[in-house]
Amino acid sequence: MNSIDLLKQRRSHPSRQLIDPGPDAAQLRELVETSLRVPDHGKLTPFRIIGVDRQTGRVLGERLATITATHSPNADAATLDKDRSRFDRAPICLIVVARLIDGHKIPAQEQLLSAGCVAYNLLLGAQMLGFGAQWITGWPAYDRDAAALLGLADDEHAIAFIHLGTPAGEVPERPRPTFDSTYREWQP
């Protein structure tokens, strides 16, 4: 598949439809190392990746459910079950963490976009390796108790939870924006 065809076929595979096998150790290393080749103004490396396999994902899910129960004592069983199962479906989840240096000459927005490029490269790289992937955020990306659970520093933020595995079935295409609906030439 050439690069343009890859981009034309890019789609998310729901994490609940990602099964074994996931990437092996060599594929994971290649995927991550390749995904780090992103624009990085100032060479700050404003990102890192945390891997969570299915087994440790169950532990993480239990701890997230505890956070939910603490924040919302009246949370229903379905909400707590959703938190428990967040990371136990796909074989592996790669958490992309942005490390934003406030007050740096490189604006925080550029640092964040650089980390976002890592996340997108993980999606494309997974597809190139024959895997499916889904980028999810959800409340754990915005909660400081969840950040502490992940071992994030005050200047770090989980920006993407990339779930990876072998797709179980096809994902239907959805309507996409078009050239005509999004592109305009600037006129003085």
Secondary structure, DSSP 8 states (H G I E B T S, - for coil): --HHHHHHH-----GGGEES----HHHHHHHHHHHT----TTS---EEEEEEEHHHHHHHHHHHHHHHHHH-TT--HHHHHHHHTTTSSSSEEEEEEEE--TT-SS-HHHHHHHHHHHHHHHHHHHHHTT-EEEEE--GGGT-HHHHHHTT--TTEEEEEEEEEEEESS---------HHHH------
